Amino acid sequence: MFNFVVLGSIGVTEIILIVLALLLLFGGRKIPELMRGLGQGLHEFKKASQGGEANNTKNEAKDTPKELKN
């Protein structure tokens, strides 16, 4: 429970320090590329998870016996 309290107390000063550290580590040009890659990865993950559910229901419909379909 102590960890949640510590994570909840991040303020403006800490966020500014984190952003400055990221700028020093990666540089100004790399950060937009990293964020774009992260966004594309999340988009693909959502697309695959939604597509996987649709495919599962189609496969289940094919697997059911014909007597139960009618």
C-alpha positions as CSV (number, residue, x, y, z in Angstrom):
1,M,0.0,0.0,0.0
2,F,2.9,2.3,0.6
3,N,3.9,2.2,-3.1
4,F,0.5,3.5,-4.1
5,V,0.9,6.5,-1.8
6,V,4.3,7.3,-3.2
7,L,3.1,7.1,-6.8
8,G,0.1,9.3,-6.1
9,S,2.2,12.1,-4.9
10,I,4.0,13.0,-8.1
11,G,3.8,16.8,-8.6
12,V,4.6,19.3,-11.3
13,T,8.3,19.5,-10.3
14,E,8.8,15.8,-10.6
15,I,7.1,15.7,-14.0
16,I,9.4,18.6,-15.2
17,L,12.5,16.7,-14.0
18,I,11.4,13.5,-15.8
19,V,10.8,15.4,-19.0
20,L,14.2,17.1,-18.8
21,A,15.9,13.7,-18.1
22,L,14.2,12.2,-21.2
23,L,15.4,15.2,-23.3
24,L,18.9,14.7,-22.1
25,L,18.8,10.9,-22.7
26,F,17.1,10.7,-26.0
27,G,17.3,14.2,-27.5
28,G,14.5,16.3,-28.9
29,R,14.3,14.4,-32.2
30,K,14.0,10.9,-30.8
31,I,11.1,11.6,-28.4
32,P,8.4,12.1,-31.1
33,E,9.6,9.0,-32.9
34,L,9.4,7.0,-29.6
35,M,5.9,8.3,-28.9
36,R,4.7,7.6,-32.4
37,G,6.1,4.0,-32.2
38,L,4.4,3.5,-28.9
39,G,1.1,4.8,-30.3
40,Q,1.3,2.5,-33.3
41,G,2.1,-0.4,-31.1
42,L,-1.0,0.3,-28.9
43,H,-3.1,0.6,-32.0
44,E,-2.0,-2.7,-33.4
45,F,-2.5,-4.3,-30.0
46,K,-6.1,-3.1,-29.8
47,K,-6.7,-4.1,-33.4
48,A,-5.4,-7.6,-32.8
49,S,-7.3,-8.0,-29.6
50,Q,-10.6,-6.9,-31.2
51,G,-9.9,-9.0,-34.3
52,G,-9.1,-12.0,-32.2
53,E,-12.5,-11.9,-30.5
54,A,-14.3,-11.7,-33.8
55,N,-12.3,-14.6,-35.1
56,N,-13.1,-16.7,-32.1
57,T,-16.8,-16.2,-32.4
58,K,-16.7,-17.2,-36.1
59,N,-14.7,-20.3,-35.3
60,E,-17.1,-21.3,-32.5
61,A,-20.0,-20.9,-34.9
62,K,-18.3,-23.2,-37.4
63,D,-17.6,-25.8,-34.7
64,T,-21.2,-26.2,-33.4
65,P,-23.2,-29.1,-34.8
66,K,-25.8,-28.3,-37.5
67,E,-28.6,-29.5,-35.2
68,L,-27.9,-26.8,-32.7
69,K,-27.6,-24.0,-35.4
70,N,-31.2,-24.4,-36.5
